[in-house]
Amino acid sequence: QIDEDVIPSGEWPANWSLASYEDVGEYYAGQVLKEQEQNNVSGVMTTNILTAEPTSSVESVRKLFDHVSGVPVVDSEGTCVGIISKKDLDKKGSTVSQIMSAPARTIKKNNSVGEAAAIMLKYKVNRLPVVNKGGEVIGIVSRTDIFTALESMEE
């Protein structure tokens, strides 16, 4: 079990760190057009993703973090049941299910980049697994992906 209020939010750009969920939602409501592919999560997500299983040993997933900062945890059907980050590796536990954050905050590929930013700020998470209608992981989007996209929209 994880206490969401204790998770540090990471290095958000200074002007975003004080923004509330409502502020971000309002700001982007008028700016983000859903029809434009590059403004959707599908346009910025990473699709070549690594995943872990709840029964995997912590040691076996440790090497995945040489390349990524977060890994969705999926069950035998490919459904997202949690997420594990580099910080989770420091927790006590021998299996992924003992140290993962669950349930994972997820997003769909046709959600807007602004909605993804708002969810990240509201729940203080740095990455969101992208899931299809059945809850299967089809990608992942990071805080960096989202803010790079938001900055390019403002130019």
GROMACS elastic network, one bead per residue, 0.5 to 0.9 nm:
[ bonds ]
;  ai    aj funct       b0    kb
    1    98     6  0.85280   500
    1    99     6  0.83906   500
    1   100     6  0.85225   500
    1   101     6  0.72331   500
    1   102     6  0.73930   500
    2     5     6  0.88464   500
    2     6     6  0.84246   500
    2     7     6  0.86690   500
    2    99     6  0.88989   500
    2   100     6  0.85555   500
    2   101     6  0.62847   500
    2   102     6  0.76945   500
    3     6     6  0.57286   500
    3     7     6  0.72731   500
    4     7     6  0.55698   500
    4     8     6  0.89125   500
    4   123     6  0.71660   500
    4   124     6  0.75229   500
    4   125     6  0.89081   500
    5     8     6  0.80170   500
    5   123     6  0.84421   500
    5   124     6  0.80871   500
    7    10     6  0.87280   500
    7   124     6  0.68990   500
    7   125     6  0.80018   500
    8    11     6  0.89999   500
    8   124     6  0.70842   500
    8   125     6  0.85231   500
    9    12     6  0.73894   500
    9    17     6  0.83369   500
    9   120     6  0.87662   500
    9   121     6  0.77681   500
    9   123     6  0.86660   500
    9   125     6  0.64832   500
    9   126     6  0.73086   500
   10   124     6  0.80633   500
   10   125     6  0.82667   500
   10   126     6  0.71931   500
   11    14     6  0.80565   500
   11    17     6  0.81061   500
   12    15     6  0.80237   500
   12    16     6  0.61170   500
   12    17     6  0.55456   500
   12   121     6  0.89419   500
   12   143     6  0.82446   500
   12   147     6  0.87848   500
   13    16     6  0.54766   500
   13    17     6  0.64378   500
   13   147     6  0.85877   500
   14    17     6  0.54230   500
   14    18     6  0.76540   500
   15    18     6  0.66302   500
   15    19     6  0.73537   500
   16    19     6  0.51030   500
   16    20     6  0.84086   500
   16    24     6  0.84351   500
   16   121     6  0.84592   500
   17    20     6  0.83734   500
   17   121     6  0.80596   500
   19    22     6  0.80523   500
   19    23     6  0.58242   500
   19    24     6  0.65847   500
   19   121     6  0.78617   500
   20    23     6  0.50653   500
   20    24     6  0.64149   500
   20    25     6  0.85838   500
   20   118     6  0.80384   500
   20   121     6  0.71152   500
   20   122     6  0.69540   500
   21    24     6  0.54213   500
   21    25     6  0.61692   500
   21    26     6  0.86516   500
   21   117     6  0.86724   500
   21   118     6  0.52204   500
   21   119     6  0.72115   500
   21   120     6  0.87609   500
   21   121     6  0.62292   500
   21   122     6  0.51645   500
   21   123     6  0.89634   500
   22    26     6  0.60046   500
   22    27     6  0.84202   500
   22   118     6  0.78055   500
   22   122     6  0.88260   500
   23    26     6  0.52488   500
   23    27     6  0.60347   500
   23    28     6  0.86573   500
   23   118     6  0.85239   500
   24    27     6  0.50355   500
   24    28     6  0.61648   500
   24    29     6  0.82921   500
   24   114     6  0.72875   500
   24   115     6  0.82698   500
   24   117     6  0.75036   500
   24   118     6  0.56831   500
   24   121     6  0.84890   500
   25    28     6  0.54679   500
   25    29     6  0.57707   500
   25   114     6  0.69510   500
   25   115     6  0.68305   500
   25   117     6  0.86585   500
   25   118     6  0.61621   500
   26    29     6  0.51328   500
   26    30     6  0.72942   500
   27    30     6  0.66920   500
   27    31     6  0.72109   500
   27   114     6  0.85716   500
   28    32     6  0.55540   500
   28   113     6  0.89506   500
   28   114     6  0.56639   500
   28   115     6  0.80613   500
   29    32     6  0.60678   500
   29    33     6  0.84134   500
   29   114     6  0.78168   500
   29   115     6  0.88240   500
   30    33     6  0.79765   500
   31   114     6  0.87715   500
   31   153     6  0.87440   500
   32    35     6  0.89943   500
   32    36     6  0.84285   500
   32    39     6  0.66123   500
   32    40     6  0.87671   500
   32   112     6  0.69416   500
   32   113     6  0.77685   500
   32   114     6  0.67654   500
   32   153     6  0.86059   500
   33    36     6  0.59766   500
   33    39     6  0.68964   500
   33    40     6  0.86176   500
   33   112     6  0.78319   500
   34    37     6  0.74809   500
   34    39     6  0.67152   500
   34    40     6  0.66100   500
   34   110     6  0.76564   500
   34   111     6  0.75782   500
   34   112     6  0.61222   500
   35    38     6  0.89488   500
   35    39     6  0.79447   500
   35    40     6  0.80903   500
   35   110     6  0.89769   500
   36    39     6  0.54681   500
   36    40     6  0.68672   500
   36    43     6  0.89977   500
   37    40     6  0.52871   500
   37    41     6  0.81258   500
   37    42     6  0.70133   500
   37    43     6  0.56123   500
   37   110     6  0.83307   500
   37   112     6  0.89858   500
   38    41     6  0.76932   500
   38    42     6  0.75694   500
   38    44     6  0.69090   500
   38   113     6  0.84989   500
   38   149     6  0.78130   500
   39    42     6  0.83328   500
   39    43     6  0.67157   500
   39    44     6  0.81033   500
   39   111     6  0.87079   500
   39   112     6  0.57803   500
   39   113     6  0.55573   500
   39   114     6  0.80299   500
   39   149     6  0.73476   500
   39   150     6  0.82076   500
   39   153     6  0.79402   500
   40    43     6  0.55052   500
   40    44     6  0.71810   500
   40    45     6  0.89082   500
   40   109     6  0.67139   500
   40   110     6  0.55489   500
   40   111     6  0.56652   500
   40   113     6  0.52255   500
   40   114     6  0.84206   500
   40   116     6  0.89882   500
   41    44     6  0.53920   500
   41    45     6  0.57527   500
   41   107     6  0.81583   500
   41   108     6  0.73370   500
   41   110     6  0.60643   500
   41   111     6  0.58308   500
   41   112     6  0.57783   500
   41   113     6  0.54353   500
   41   115     6  0.89524   500
   41   116     6  0.73900   500
   41   130     6  0.80274   500
   41   141     6  0.72965   500
   41   146     6  0.81103   500
   42    45     6  0.55103   500
   42    46     6  0.85366   500
   42    47     6  0.89986   500
   42   108     6  0.81898   500
   42   110     6  0.62127   500
   42   111     6  0.80552   500
   42   112     6  0.87149   500
   42   113     6  0.89974   500
   42   130     6  0.84967   500
   42   139     6  0.84598   500
   42   141     6  0.89749   500
   43    46     6  0.89476   500
   43   109     6  0.81683   500
   43   110     6  0.89855   500
   43   113     6  0.88819   500
   44   113     6  0.82036   500
   44   141     6  0.69428   500
   44   142     6  0.89984   500
   44   145     6  0.60600   500
   44   146     6  0.71992   500
   44   149     6  0.72279   500
   45   109     6  0.79506   500
   45   130     6  0.76705   500
   45   139     6  0.59899   500
   45   140     6  0.54924   500
   45   142     6  0.77300   500
   45   145     6  0.71576   500
   45   146     6  0.86871   500
   46    49     6  0.67221   500
   46   138     6  0.87334   500
   46   139     6  0.53654   500
   46   140     6  0.53558   500
   46   141     6  0.61867   500
   46   142     6  0.85682   500
   46   145     6  0.87927   500
   47   130     6  0.89193   500
   47   138     6  0.62351   500
   47   140     6  0.66764   500
   47   141     6  0.89418   500
   48   138     6  0.86176   500
   48   139     6  0.69801   500
   48   140     6  0.86273   500
   49    71     6  0.78263   500
   49    72     6  0.84748   500
   49   137     6  0.88508   500
   49   138     6  0.80478   500
   49   139     6  0.62118   500
   49   140     6  0.69932   500
   50    64     6  0.74063   500
   50    68     6  0.83483   500
   50    70     6  0.88247   500
   50    71     6  0.61367   500
   50    72     6  0.74317   500
   51    61     6  0.89551   500
   51    64     6  0.88280   500
   51    71     6  0.53971   500
   51    72     6  0.51554   500
   51    73     6  0.57064   500
   51    74     6  0.66404   500
   51    83     6  0.88879   500
   51   137     6  0.87293   500
   52    55     6  0.84626   500
   52    56     6  0.67130   500
   52    61     6  0.68659   500
   52    71     6  0.66197   500
   52    72     6  0.63986   500
   52    74     6  0.62192   500
   52    75     6  0.85931   500
   52    83     6  0.85859   500
   52    84     6  0.83580   500
   52    96     6  0.75761   500
   53    56     6  0.53133   500
   53    57     6  0.88186   500
   53    72     6  0.85716   500
   53    73     6  0.53243   500
   53    74     6  0.53115   500
   53    75     6  0.59627   500
   53    76     6  0.77601   500
   53    81     6  0.89716   500
   53    96     6  0.69485   500
   53    97     6  0.79280   500
   54    57     6  0.83631   500
   54    73     6  0.62571   500
   54    74     6  0.69635   500
   54    75     6  0.68267   500
   54    81     6  0.80868   500
   54    82     6  0.83238   500
   54    95     6  0.68059   500
   54    98     6  0.80611   500
   54   100     6  0.81630   500
   55    75     6  0.89972   500
   55    95     6  0.57473   500
   55    96     6  0.61152   500
   55    97     6  0.63912   500
   56    59     6  0.83591   500
   56    60     6  0.66635   500
   56    61     6  0.71950   500
   56    94     6  0.85916   500
   56    95     6  0.56109   500
   56    96     6  0.56578   500
   56    97     6  0.80054   500
   57    60     6  0.52489   500
   57    61     6  0.67605   500
   57    62     6  0.88614   500
   57    93     6  0.89076   500
   57    94     6  0.57045   500
   57    96     6  0.59846   500
   57    97     6  0.89569   500
   58    61     6  0.54498   500
   58    62     6  0.62098   500
   58    89     6  0.70916   500
   58    93     6  0.74716   500
   58    94     6  0.54514   500
   58    95     6  0.51330   500
   58    96     6  0.54891   500
   58    98     6  0.89769   500
   58    99     6  0.82190   500
   59    62     6  0.52018   500
   59    63     6  0.77006   500
   59    89     6  0.88339   500
   59    94     6  0.77282   500
   59    95     6  0.83710   500
   60    63     6  0.67810   500
   60    64     6  0.82186   500
   61    64     6  0.54133   500
   61    65     6  0.74513   500
   61    71     6  0.89185   500
   61    96     6  0.80313   500
   62    65     6  0.57654   500
   62    66     6  0.78557   500
   62    86     6  0.82688   500
   62    89     6  0.72395   500
   63    66     6  0.56168   500
   63    67     6  0.81562   500
   64    67     6  0.61091   500
   64    68     6  0.66298   500
   64    69     6  0.86068   500
   64    70     6  0.88138   500
   64    71     6  0.80137   500
   65    69     6  0.57648   500
   65    70     6  0.72456   500
   65    71     6  0.81695   500
   65    85     6  0.81823   500
   65    86     6  0.66188   500
   66    69     6  0.80901   500
   68    71     6  0.73764   500
   68    85     6  0.88161   500
   68    86     6  0.86023   500
   69    84     6  0.86500   500
   69    85     6  0.58241   500
   69    86     6  0.57515   500
   69    87     6  0.88887   500
   69   127     6  0.87677   500
   70    83     6  0.69736   500
   70    84     6  0.56737   500
   70    86     6  0.65120   500
   70   126     6  0.85951   500
   70   127     6  0.71354   500
   70   140     6  0.89222   500
   70   142     6  0.87705   500
   71    82     6  0.88368   500
   71    83     6  0.57312   500
   71    84     6  0.52883   500
   71    85     6  0.63818   500
   71    86     6  0.88963   500
   71   129     6  0.84192   500
   71   140     6  0.85753   500
   72    80     6  0.65161   500
   72    81     6  0.78273   500
   72    82     6  0.60967   500
   72    84     6  0.63170   500
   72    85     6  0.87458   500
   72   104     6  0.79837   500
   72   128     6  0.85823   500
   72   129     6  0.62986   500
   72   137     6  0.76309   500
   72   140     6  0.80470   500
   73    78     6  0.86250   500
   73    79     6  0.82216   500
   73    80     6  0.57607   500
   73    81     6  0.57142   500
   73    83     6  0.51174   500
   73    84     6  0.68556   500
   73    96     6  0.79285   500
   73    97     6  0.83295   500
   73   100     6  0.77492   500
   73   104     6  0.85795   500
   74    77     6  0.74710   500
   74    78     6  0.50342   500
   74    79     6  0.51264   500
   74    81     6  0.54902   500
   74    82     6  0.70725   500
   74    83     6  0.84939   500
   74   136     6  0.79069   500
   74   137     6  0.76491   500
   75    78     6  0.52836   500
   75    79     6  0.55164   500
   75    80     6  0.67392   500
   75    81     6  0.66048   500
   76    79     6  0.74544   500
   77    80     6  0.89436   500
   77   136     6  0.75602   500
   78    81     6  0.88992   500
   78   135     6  0.78714   500
   78   136     6  0.50826   500
   78   137     6  0.65382   500
   79   131     6  0.82034   500
   79   134     6  0.73527   500
   79   135     6  0.50632   500
   79   137     6  0.63641   500
   80    83     6  0.78693   500
   80   103     6  0.83060   500
   80   104     6  0.72056   500
   80   106     6  0.83132   500
   80   129     6  0.77856   500
   80   131     6  0.76062   500
   80   135     6  0.61619   500
   80   136     6  0.59617   500
   80   137     6  0.59945   500
   81   101     6  0.88983   500
   81   102     6  0.64639   500
   81   103     6  0.58968   500
   81   104     6  0.64304   500
   81   135     6  0.89476   500
   82    97     6  0.81196   500
   82   100     6  0.60505   500
   82   101     6  0.55022   500
   82   103     6  0.50168   500
   82   105     6  0.81122   500
   83   100     6  0.55629   500
   83   101     6  0.53781   500
   83   102     6  0.66422   500
   83   103     6  0.77669   500
   83   104     6  0.55576   500
   83   105     6  0.84779   500
   83   128     6  0.86778   500
   83   129     6  0.79910   500
   84    87     6  0.81028   500
   84    88     6  0.59795   500
   84    89     6  0.78294   500
   84    96     6  0.75436   500
   84    99     6  0.73098   500
   84   101     6  0.61571   500
   84   102     6  0.88806   500
   85    88     6  0.52006   500
   85    89     6  0.70114   500
   85   100     6  0.77061   500
   85   101     6  0.83486   500
   86    89     6  0.54557   500
   86    90     6  0.77106   500
   87    90     6  0.57935   500
   87    91     6  0.76490   500
   88    91     6  0.54153   500
   88    92     6  0.87826   500
   88    99     6  0.58326   500
   88   100     6  0.64587   500
   88   101     6  0.78948   500
   89    92     6  0.80669   500
   89    93     6  0.87664   500
   89    96     6  0.89187   500
   89    99     6  0.71751   500
   89   100     6  0.87208   500
   90    93     6  0.89443   500
   90    99     6  0.85833   500
   91    98     6  0.85678   500
   91    99     6  0.59847   500
   92    98     6  0.78347   500
   92    99     6  0.69841   500
   93    96     6  0.76736   500
   93    97     6  0.84527   500
   93    98     6  0.53650   500
   93    99     6  0.59876   500
   94    97     6  0.86249   500
   94    98     6  0.69426   500
   94    99     6  0.80589   500
   95    98     6  0.54679   500
   95    99     6  0.70235   500
   95   100     6  0.88472   500
   96    99     6  0.54546   500
   96   100     6  0.57571   500
   97   100     6  0.54740   500
   97   101     6  0.84274   500
   97   102     6  0.86298   500
   98   101     6  0.88648   500
  100   103     6  0.88046   500
  100   104     6  0.88543   500
  101   104     6  0.63022   500
  102   105     6  0.81691   500
  103   106     6  0.88940   500
  104   128     6  0.77239   500
  104   129     6  0.76529   500
  105   119     6  0.80518   500
  105   120     6  0.85842   500
  105   123     6  0.79921   500
  105   125     6  0.80968   500
  105   127     6  0.85755   500
  105   128     6  0.61211   500
  105   129     6  0.72946   500
  106   119     6  0.89112   500
  106   127     6  0.87874   500
  106   128     6  0.51916   500
  106   129     6  0.50514   500
  106   130     6  0.58247   500
  106   131     6  0.66173   500
  106   135     6  0.87708   500
  106   137     6  0.89745   500
  106   140     6  0.88769   500
  107   110     6  0.85450   500
  107   111     6  0.68362   500
  107   115     6  0.88002   500
  107   116     6  0.70689   500
  107   119     6  0.86536   500
  107   128     6  0.64091   500
  107   129     6  0.64613   500
  107   131     6  0.61861   500
  107   132     6  0.86537   500
  107   140     6  0.89067   500
  107   141     6  0.88956   500
  108   111     6  0.55329   500
  108   112     6  0.89676   500
  108   129     6  0.84891   500
  108   130     6  0.52982   500
  108   131     6  0.53301   500
  108   132     6  0.61827   500
  108   133     6  0.78671   500
  109   112     6  0.81161   500
  109   130     6  0.60773   500
  109   131     6  0.71336   500
  109   132     6  0.74625   500
  109   138     6  0.84888   500
  109   139     6  0.83148   500
  111   114     6  0.82838   500
  111   115     6  0.64123   500
  111   116     6  0.71556   500
  112   115     6  0.51779   500
  112   116     6  0.64827   500
  112   117     6  0.87952   500
  113   116     6  0.50546   500
  113   117     6  0.62840   500
  113   118     6  0.86854   500
  113   146     6  0.60579   500
  113   147     6  0.85525   500
  113   149     6  0.72781   500
  113   150     6  0.71426   500
  114   117     6  0.50659   500
  114   118     6  0.61970   500
  114   119     6  0.87127   500
  114   146     6  0.79392   500
  114   150     6  0.74070   500
  115   118     6  0.50235   500
  115   119     6  0.62269   500
  115   120     6  0.86283   500
  116   119     6  0.51804   500
  116   120     6  0.61961   500
  116   121     6  0.86545   500
  116   128     6  0.78487   500
  116   141     6  0.84942   500
  116   143     6  0.87492   500
  116   146     6  0.71597   500
  117   120     6  0.51312   500
  117   121     6  0.61982   500
  117   122     6  0.85482   500
  117   143     6  0.74598   500
  117   146     6  0.63746   500
  117   147     6  0.75638   500
  117   150     6  0.87352   500
  118   121     6  0.51767   500
  118   122     6  0.59894   500
  118   123     6  0.85800   500
  119   122     6  0.50543   500
  119   123     6  0.60425   500
  119   124     6  0.79705   500
  119   125     6  0.79994   500
  119   128     6  0.87354   500
  120   123     6  0.54923   500
  120   124     6  0.53987   500
  120   126     6  0.62889   500
  120   127     6  0.72287   500
  120   128     6  0.76722   500
  120   143     6  0.74230   500
  121   124     6  0.50111   500
  121   125     6  0.69414   500
  121   126     6  0.86104   500
  122   125     6  0.81340   500
  125   128     6  0.75260   500
  125   143     6  0.81491   500
  126   141     6  0.87088   500
  126   142     6  0.59203   500
  126   143     6  0.50933   500
  126   144     6  0.83440   500
  127   140     6  0.69639   500
  127   141     6  0.55872   500
  127   143     6  0.57701   500
  127   144     6  0.87603   500
  128   139     6  0.87199   500
  128   140     6  0.57129   500
  128   141     6  0.53470   500
  128   142     6  0.64453   500
  128   143     6  0.84040   500
  129   137     6  0.63618   500
  129   138     6  0.77382   500
  129   139     6  0.59988   500
  129   141     6  0.63761   500
  129   142     6  0.87056   500
  130   135     6  0.86623   500
  130   136     6  0.82435   500
  130   137     6  0.57179   500
  130   138     6  0.56959   500
  130   140     6  0.51191   500
  130   141     6  0.69298   500
  131   134     6  0.74962   500
  131   135     6  0.51076   500
  131   136     6  0.51405   500
  131   138     6  0.54367   500
  131   139     6  0.69696   500
  131   140     6  0.84682   500
  132   135     6  0.53026   500
  132   136     6  0.55413   500
  132   137     6  0.66809   500
  132   138     6  0.66224   500
  133   136     6  0.74868   500
  134   137     6  0.89603   500
  135   138     6  0.89762   500
  137   140     6  0.78252   500
  141   144     6  0.82330   500
  141   145     6  0.61857   500
  141   146     6  0.71637   500
  142   145     6  0.51287   500
  142   146     6  0.64124   500
  142   147     6  0.87707   500
  143   146     6  0.51949   500
  143   147     6  0.61878   500
  143   148     6  0.84784   500
  144   147     6  0.53307   500
  144   148     6  0.59363   500
  144   149     6  0.84621   500
  145   148     6  0.53579   500
  145   149     6  0.62605   500
  145   150     6  0.87587   500
  146   149     6  0.51775   500
  146   150     6  0.61861   500
  146   151     6  0.86509   500
  147   151     6  0.59888   500
  147   152     6  0.84930   500
  148   151     6  0.52261   500
  148   152     6  0.62897   500
  148   153     6  0.87686   500
  149   152     6  0.51972   500
  149   153     6  0.63113   500
  149   154     6  0.89181   500
  150   153     6  0.51230   500
  150   154     6  0.65288   500
  151   154     6  0.53013   500
  151   155     6  0.67667   500
  152   155     6  0.54386   500
